[in-house]
Structures are given as C-alpha cells and as structure tokens.
Amino acid sequence: MKKILLVCIMIMLMLASACENVEMTSNQNTSSKPNLSEYCNQEIINLDSETEKYFYGTWKVEKLLGFANSYNDASEYPTGQKFIGDEIIIKKDFFSSKGLKNYNIYQYELKNPLNKITAACDNSDFFYRLYKIVIPDLNINDVVKVINISDPSTKVNIPLTFFVVNNNRLIMLSEATIFELKKITD
C-alpha cells in the first residue's frame, strides 16, 4: 500500500512538473510574439510642428500608386482618372476636399478640423504589417505617419486617410486606392 501511494505521489509530482514546463513554454511563446502596437505607435496625437509645416497646404492628386492588398477596385480606378489633377486644401483651421469633383462622398469643407496622427510606423515593414498596403518606392527606414481628419462637431473621420512619409511625401488613401499628392502651395 505504501508503495502504491509512493508511486502515485511520484506520478503527481512528474505531472505537476510537466504542466509547469508547458505553461512556462506557452507564456514564453506568446510574449516573444510581438503585437501590432509594437510595430507602430498607435497613440492618437496632435501633429508635431515639422509634420504640420509639411502637411498644410494645397495639394494636387498627381498619380495612382495602387491598391491595398485587401481590396482592388481597378474597375473604378484603373488609372486614377477621376482623381488625377483634383485638389485638396489642408490647413490647421480649414480643410476642403471639394476639389475632388467626381465623387459626392468626398465633398467636405471643415472649419477647425481635427487633424490627428493615428499611427506612426518607424519603417516600411511595420507599416505594411499594420495596413497591408504597399507604397511604391517606400524604403525600409522610412517613417510613415498616418493622419486622419475629423469633423470637429461630430468627431467622425472623413473617408480619406493620409500617409506622410518622412515629412517629404504625401499619400492619400481613398477606400483601398492610394494616390500620391504634390504640394502646389503652402
């Protein structure tokens, strides 16, 4: 009887030890796997002065860059013909997308818009992991800031998103289509 009891205790100790090892291994695996917040800072913040200086101005839609990997609406935007040449005004106290003439959904004019950085990615790989968008000519060490513009009264974002690359390149996301913009005035 003592032998059986001793064997049972030994088996319980071995099982307890095995369970502890499995739990430690499991915790190590999940903690070493980074989540998206480790790739990009997703804290919503005001624009910094350098980004403001670059971002504010009148912009012209210069060219179609492509589509997000999750969606491709080449039937609507095969060459970007309905946006190319259109203009957007982005200022600290005023925003107008009325220059995007062919789409009623983008007709916004806001006084004192809320211009916020919603994510900042330290390199192109981190940006891709979060947004699944390939921006042509984006280099590995490029910093991408994601900017959303909201109506100050409703706090609702307009349906356009902007990507500022190194404070020297502006990309616009319309649904899942990306366009490069060129600054025409400050």
N, C-alpha and C positions, 0 to 999 in steps of 0.2 A: 504494500500500500504506500509506504514511504517512497519507494522507487517510482511509482506511477505519479505521485504528487510532485516529486522532484523533476520528472520528465515533463510534466505539464507546466511547471514553473519555467523550466528552461525554454520550452516552446513559446510560451507567452513572452518571455524576455527577448527571444530572437525575433518574434513578430513585431514587438514594440520597437525594437531597434531598426528593423526593416522599414516600418512605417515612418519612423523619424527620418531616415535617409531619403525616402521617396518624397516626403514633404519638403525637406531642405532642397532637394534637386528641383522639385517643382517651383519653389519660390525663386531659386536662382535663375531658372529659365525665363520666368515672366519678368523678373526685374532687369534682366540684361536685354530684353527686347524693348527697344525704345518706342515710345508712342509718338504721335504726330506733333504733340506740343513740344517735344524735344527737338524736332527738326525746325520748326518755325515758331517764333514768338507770336502767339495769338491773342495777346492782350490788346484791347481796343484803346488806342491812344490818339491824342491830337497830333497833327502834322508837326514835325520839327521844322525849324526855320529854313534849313537847307532844302528840304522837300517842298515846303511852301514856295520858296523862291523859284524852284524849277516847275512845280505843278501848276501854279497860277498863270493864266494867260489865255489866248485864243489859239485853239488847236484845229488843224485840218486833218481829216482822215486821209492818210496817204496811200496805204496798201493793205490788202488782205494778207494775213500771215498764215492762217489755217484754222483748224478746228480742235476743240478739246477732244481727248480720246474717248470720252464717254458718249459723244454725240457728234454727228456730222451732218449738217444741213446744207450740203453742196447744192441742193435743188433751189434753195432760197438765195444763197450767197456764193454761186460758183466762182465769181471773180470779184466779189465785193462791190459790184457795180452800183448798188443802191446806196452805199455809204461813201464810196470814194469821192473825195472832193468836198464833202459836207464838213461843217464846222461846229465846234463846241466851245463855249466860253466857260472857263473855270476860274473863279476868283474867290477870295476869302468871304466876301459879302454878297456874292451873286453867282448863280450857275444857270446856264441856258444850254439845252440840247435841242432847241427849236431849229437849229441848223441841220439836224438830221431829218430832212424834209420828207422822205418817203415812208416814214413809219409813225403813225399816230401814237403808238405805245411809248415812244421816246420823247414826246413833246413836253419837256419840263422847263419851267422857269422858276427858280427859287431865290428868295432874298434870305441872306444869312444861312446858307445851307450848313449842315453838319458834315464836315469833311474829316473823316477818321481813317487812320491806319488800322486795319483789322488783322493784319498779319505781316510779319517781316521775316523773310527767309534769307539765311546767310549764304546760300549757294543754290545753284540751279537744280541739283538733285533733291534738296529739301523741298524746293518749290514744286517740283514735279510730283513728289510723293504726296503732297497735300492737295494739289489742284488737278493733277493728271492732264496738264497742258504743256505741250512742247512749244516753246517760243523759239523761232529760228534765230540763230546767232547769239543765243544766250550762253555765256561762258560759265564754267564750273564755279568760279568765285564771285559771280555777280550777285549783288544783294537786290532782292525783289521785295518791294513794299506794296501791299495790297490796300487800295484805297476805295472806300465806299462813301457815297454821298447820300445824305438823308434829308428828307423834308423836316425842317425844324419844328413844325407844329405836330406832325404825326409820328416822327422818328422812324418812318418807313424808308428803306433804301430805294433809290431809283433803280431801274432794271439795267444799269450799266455798272461795270466794275473796272477799275483802272489799276494797272500794274506799273509802278515806277521802278525802272531798272537803273541802279547806281546814280539816281538823280540826273540821268542824261538820256533817258529813253522812256517814252510813254506808250503803253499798250492798252487798248480798250477791249474789254470782253463784252460782247453783246450776245446774250443767251450762251451758246457754246462756240461762238465765232470770234476770232481775235484779229484785231486791226492795229496797225502801227499808226501813230499820230505824229504830226510835225507841228512844232510851235511856229505860229506866224506873227504873233505879237505878245508882249509881256503884259 
